[in-house]
């Protein structure tokens, strides 16, 4: 088997609007789909990473002498061995490939070992002597800006202010709150892995599980001091991503070791190292004040929010902008004051995770809407509908929402769904399950609602595009198409969607998806719910070029039609740095949830009984995949609501394992009734609206609202744990 | 590209106290006793007899992936917390990351590579495709190996019982509703 992934060919009917089988499905159910951790090269050696045990320390010396003497060791590398720029980052180049003089988070890479076996590498790592002067870490996001500066420019990564309407208007009914969101982890099941193969001309091939091949390549090339064309990336099988593979992990490390030793180098993180090896969702502290009139109409929203970016910036600037611009939720509010701060601390670095800033704000503004409903004596749905945004509404940024925004309709859809049957006496259907903690005594069932808003695609003037190549030739007497992009399939089903688009555009059933790599132009990131929109748009555009050349022919003989094109969505604008005004976003997506929750109020155990959702997707190109995204996003929102948190103490991670970092199992995931609206967005290919993230936003606050209703507790922090419900 | 993924790691995994064993061809394990620190194990994997000489610390998961080239069984956590490495040993589902290969003398092991009949998928594999019971697919080998046994377990009947029986297999993509439907389809066909 080669390192290059399989071409995926399907010859079935199934254009857009249908749900054909995934072209990688057969391989995946047979265990034959090659994930990055399955890669193997007969000459390869293994790379390992020495990481800092301290969240903040000065490095006074690194001695690799003894490590180099371990039999089987090919190389031990430190910052001195980085030939190019030893700083990288998605937005700010502030993160060292290997630490120099200082470490700013626990787990920061300091040295690399290449050895004949993973255990040899581990033994050698233990012989590297690093001496530290341990420093007092900065861990409080609210005071970080005034604390010890961790970077030359201080600890403020970005402040996004938004000023709209009156800044001093008053209201009849005012509710305030302080909310906290814990640090969630993507916890993709396939740990980081990659294999770098050096070439004799000094260039390198990297086979890697990532979300964005080209931005990886550019950062790797800069660090290696190589021209971009001498760094070639191919996507290997990706075991989930959810934002956690948007930043580099071992990409540069594996290439450094490969070029230094002349050997292919494989690196695989174990689960504990994975917790240190990728960025997490920003924990946040959010202060809100909502003012409304006696009818429930919002008069103003004021918020100050802090997002903890940890030691390096990663995508913090964009996360802060999302939290700010989406900070009042899918509601019409004339008077808005937002100050959102992203800061550096010595906590683990945080960046992209599904929902990207909108999740943190969503928990807070939806908690506020429930509080407002209570203060007004209104129902939670009524107060939301009273303020619901519609097409034509104006965002706090001044941007007009110029396609469907069916917020009230989504809320009513979930409200009108039948409720599940009453509390059971079967212990499997009760909180605690077969732990047999109750037979129904102490169990209270309540309902909670939430709705959320998410921007789709990249924002703030970013030149967001994708490149697609479609090639058509005759195979066995029939037209056959191949589609090639650098857009990363991470499990969402982009490979299926691309085939469907080709079938619809060209009427060709047999479609091959070629491996994704950097031999073609940039596909953009698999994030911001954007690939079906942008790469889908590029494939559609390339098909149009092919269709012109086909000119209706069904037999083209020996001719090969091969067209490549770039496609970009409509431009966005930067926001004003003082007022936050500007057409920052391409598109908005909306979802609403109703959660039904049983709470054992004596023991603090929660069982989500039902989690129903309604979402507008513009056009469901693949209805089955759309429902899968809604289920998956809702499950991750459920995790944040009641169990998932990387707990830190003094900057140190206390629970880097699946024993202590809990993820929803099938027992935690309730049945979902899902309504999918298809209100076409005239600006988007086929009218689609990005699907993956909106359901992650509203599921968390809906569940917490139900737990609040069951317990009468304020519950201003997620995840809600049993001790928060019992006061123990 | 001169690369392959075949019988992986002759050179390693079988490492003891710092001594890397140079690739022992399986058939070369003769009658002579294993050197100090190593053990010989003879067992069946997917119907084929395998003889391995290895460090007693080597888990079944590592032996499958690194010595037998069966990488369909996945390492999600290596601590028995995720279920991605589920295989069958003598017809019971076990976590291969918590099973020492040295304990498998004379046992029969079945992995994800061993359940289809040539091109014909096992009904549970078929059901996972029909119901889109996965996204990234990394947990799928383990889900299917668990599900094959759940389908056979007659005392598991209701949705809640299936959930309980599948609760050791995490799916981070959250395909649980579809996994449940897939198992119900396979169970219906099994009756």
Interface residues (C-beta under 8 A of the other chain):
Chain A: X1 X2 X3 X4 X19 X21 X22 X24 X25 X26 X28 X29 X30 X31 X32 X33 X34 X35 X37 X38 X39 X40 X41 X42 X71 X72 X116 X117 X118 X119 X120 X123 X186 X187 X188 X189 X190 X191 X197 X237 X238 X239 X240 X241 X242 X264 X270 X271 X426 X428 X429 X433 X434 X490 X491 X492 X493 X624 X625 X628 X631 X632 X633 X634 X635 X636 X657 X658 X659 X663 X664 X665 X666 X667 X669 X671 X672
Chain B: X1 X2 X3 X4 X5 X6 X8 X11 X12 X13 X15 X18 X20 X65 X70 X71 X72 X73 X74 X75 X76 X77 X78 X79 X81 X82 X84 X111 X112 X113 X116 X121 X125 X126 X128 X129 X132 X134 X135 X136 X137 X138 X139 X140 X141 X144 X158 X159 X160 X161 X163 X164 X166 X167 X168 X169 X170 X171 X172 X173 X174 X175 X176 X177 X178 X179 X180
